[in-house]
Amino acid sequence: MSAESGGRTGLRGKLSHWLRGSGPREAAGDAGGREALLLAAAAAGLPLAPAAHPAAGYRCSCDRVGCPTPARHPVSFAWQTQSTTDRAQIERWARHQPQANFITATGMVHDVLDVPLEVGREALQRLLADGIEVGPVAESDDGRLLFFTLTRGTPEDEDEWWPCELDCHPETADEHPGLRWHCRGSYVLIPPARLPGDQAVYWVRGLEHPLPDPLSLLEVLTDAGARHAGEEPDHTSEAWPLRR
């Protein structure tokens, strides 16, 4: 049996067993399910790097006193260059760091549209009802829904890059209580992940769904966000001056 065929068959088997068994929230504590989901993310092209994990109580596994984002950040400052889809490397990380969460670096292959949970649930229901393609979606027990999309890209000519006021970087997450657009220079936790207080991040729509164009989701997400904020949706806004 070749490594390629055996690896892929084994991965499918583990995923099928996990989907029939314990369910998404429990996979963070299931070594087999955890590794299978991480490898599936890498096989889908999502670059991964190790992250911190919860320690006793609400503490973080990192050495920082009073860590502001416990269990939600990479362990290395070089996470952007460290992020990889290499199967062997991810297997080593997963087996040598059995408690670690993982982040996925956005803006390379994929972006993430990150919204409050109730906003995301309303938008997801509407998107599916309207027959709009929705890709993988993750839910975080701290009250967020994450829509994984194709990236806006990295143009060779940096002058072609048009920033968006919704762009979110790790250090500016608190400035974006509504819609956050994780693109270049940002990251999100990849399921399965554990958060302090026995919380988790898990898939509600899996990686078998292709990544959609972010613009196909954006209007519905912003409309849902405006309704929950008690505002009238503004479809003439220049909030996202994107390359087309």
C-alpha positions in Angstrom: 0.0 0.0 0.0 1.5 3.3 -1.0 1.9 6.2 1.4 -0.3 8.3 -0.8 -3.2 5.9 -1.1 -2.9 4.6 2.4 -2.8 8.2 3.8 -5.8 9.3 1.9 -7.8 6.2 2.6 -6.9 6.3 6.3 -7.9 10.0 6.5 -11.3 9.3 4.9 -11.9 6.4 7.3 -11.0 8.5 10.3 -13.3 11.3 9.2 -16.2 8.9 8.5 -15.7 7.3 11.9 -15.6 10.7 13.6 -18.7 12.0 11.7 -20.7 8.9 12.7 -19.4 9.0 16.3 -18.7 11.6 18.9 -19.4 14.8 16.9 -17.6 18.0 16.2 -17.1 19.4 19.7 -15.5 16.2 21.0 -13.0 16.0 18.2 -10.7 18.6 19.9 -10.1 16.0 22.7 -10.0 13.0 20.4 -6.4 12.5 19.1 -7.5 10.5 16.0 -10.3 12.9 15.1 -8.1 16.0 15.7 -5.3 14.8 13.5 -7.7 13.7 10.7 -9.4 17.1 10.7 -6.1 19.0 10.7 -4.8 16.9 7.8 -8.1 17.5 5.9 -7.6 21.2 6.3 -4.1 21.0 5.0 -5.2 18.8 2.1 -7.8 21.6 1.3 -4.9 24.0 1.0 -5.2 25.8 4.3 -1.8 26.6 5.8 -1.5 25.6 9.5 0.8 26.4 12.4 0.7 25.4 16.1 -1.1 27.6 18.6 -1.4 27.9 22.3 -4.0 25.9 24.3 -5.9 26.3 27.5 -4.0 25.7 30.8 -5.4 25.4 34.3 -8.5 27.5 34.8 -8.8 30.3 32.2 -5.0 30.6 31.7 -3.1 30.2 28.5 -0.3 27.7 27.9 2.1 30.5 26.9 4.4 32.2 29.3 2.8 35.6 29.0 1.3 36.9 32.3 -2.3 37.9 31.7 -2.3 36.7 28.1 -5.0 38.8 26.4 -6.0 36.0 24.0 -5.6 32.8 25.8 -5.4 29.7 23.6 -6.1 31.8 20.5 -2.7 32.8 19.3 0.3 31.0 17.5 3.2 29.8 19.6 5.8 31.3 17.2 6.2 34.9 16.1 7.2 33.5 12.8 3.8 31.9 12.2 3.3 33.4 8.8 6.4 31.7 7.4 6.0 28.6 9.5 2.4 28.0 8.3 2.3 25.0 6.0 0.2 22.4 4.3 2.9 19.7 4.4 1.3 16.5 5.7 4.4 15.1 7.4 5.1 18.4 9.3 1.5 18.7 10.5 1.6 15.1 11.7 4.8 15.7 13.6 3.3 18.8 15.2 0.0 17.1 16.1 1.7 14.1 17.7 4.5 16.0 19.5 2.1 18.7 20.7 -1.0 16.7 21.6 -2.7 19.6 23.4 -1.9 22.4 20.9 -4.5 24.2 19.0 -3.7 25.2 15.4 -4.2 28.5 13.5 -4.6 28.9 9.8 -3.0 31.9 8.2 -5.4 33.8 6.0 -4.8 35.8 2.9 -2.7 33.1 1.2 -5.4 30.6 -0.1 -8.4 31.7 1.9 -9.9 34.5 3.9 -12.4 34.3 6.7 -15.5 36.4 7.3 -16.0 36.4 11.0 -19.3 37.5 12.5 -21.3 37.4 15.8 -23.0 34.1 16.2 -26.6 35.2 15.8 -25.7 37.3 12.8 -24.0 34.4 11.2 -26.8 31.9 11.8 -29.4 34.3 10.2 -27.1 34.9 7.3 -26.3 31.2 6.8 -30.0 30.3 6.8 -30.7 33.0 4.2 -27.7 32.1 2.0 -28.7 28.4 1.9 -32.4 29.3 1.2 -31.3 31.5 -1.7 -29.2 28.7 -3.2 -25.9 30.7 -2.7 -22.8 28.5 -2.5 -21.5 28.5 1.1 -18.1 27.0 1.9 -16.8 25.6 5.2 -18.2 27.3 8.3 -16.9 27.0 11.8 -18.6 28.0 15.1 -16.7 29.2 18.2 -18.3 28.8 21.6 -17.2 32.4 22.4 -20.0 33.6 20.1 -18.6 33.8 16.6 -19.3 32.1 13.3 -16.5 31.9 10.7 -17.2 31.7 7.0 -14.2 30.4 5.0 -13.9 31.9 1.5 -11.4 32.3 -1.3 -8.9 35.0 -0.7 -8.9 38.4 -2.4 -5.5 37.4 -3.5 -1.9 38.8 -3.3 -1.3 40.9 -6.4 2.3 41.2 -7.7 1.8 44.9 -7.9 1.1 46.1 -4.3 -0.5 49.3 -5.7 -3.3 47.0 -6.9 -4.1 46.0 -3.3 -7.2 48.0 -2.1 -7.6 47.8 1.7 -11.0 47.3 3.2 -12.2 48.9 6.4 -13.4 45.5 7.5 -9.9 44.0 7.4 -9.1 42.5 10.7 -5.6 41.6 12.1 -5.1 39.8 15.4 -4.1 42.9 17.2 -7.2 44.8 16.0 -9.9 42.1 16.6 -11.4 44.0 19.5 -12.0 47.0 17.2 -14.3 44.9 15.0 -17.1 43.7 17.2 -19.3 43.1 14.1 -18.0 41.8 10.8 -14.3 41.0 10.7 -12.5 40.2 7.4 -9.4 38.1 8.1 -7.1 38.4 5.1 -3.4 39.1 4.7 -1.5 39.2 8.0 -4.3 37.6 10.0 -5.2 34.2 11.2 -8.0 32.2 12.9 -8.2 29.1 14.9 -8.8 26.0 12.8 -11.2 23.4 14.1 -10.9 21.4 16.2 -9.7 23.8 18.9 -10.2 24.1 22.6 -10.8 27.4 24.4 -10.7 28.3 28.1 -13.8 27.4 30.1 -14.4 24.1 28.3 -15.3 25.9 25.1 -14.4 24.8 21.6 -14.2 25.8 17.9 -15.7 23.2 15.6 -17.0 22.8 12.0 -20.7 23.2 11.3 -20.1 22.9 7.6 -17.1 20.8 6.6 -14.2 21.1 4.3 -15.9 19.1 1.6 -17.6 22.4 0.6 -15.6 24.4 -1.9 -14.4 27.9 -0.9 -16.7 30.5 -2.3 -16.0 34.1 -3.5 -16.2 36.3 -0.4 -18.3 38.9 -2.3 -21.1 36.3 -2.8 -21.5 36.2 1.0 -20.7 39.8 2.0 -24.0 41.5 1.2 -26.1 39.0 3.2 -23.7 39.1 6.1 -23.7 42.9 6.3 -27.5 43.0 6.0 -27.9 40.5 8.8 -25.4 42.5 10.9 -27.2 45.8 10.3 -30.5 44.2 11.3 -29.1 42.9 14.6 -27.6 46.4 15.2 -30.9 48.0 14.5 -29.6 49.9 11.5 -30.8 50.1 7.9 -28.6 48.2 5.5 -26.5 50.5 3.3 -26.0 49.0 -0.1 -24.3 52.1 -1.5 -21.5 52.0 1.1 -17.9 52.1 -0.1 -16.9 49.9 2.9 -15.3 47.3 0.7 -13.4 48.8 -2.3 -12.2 45.5 -3.8 -10.4 44.6 -6.9 -12.8 42.9 -9.4 
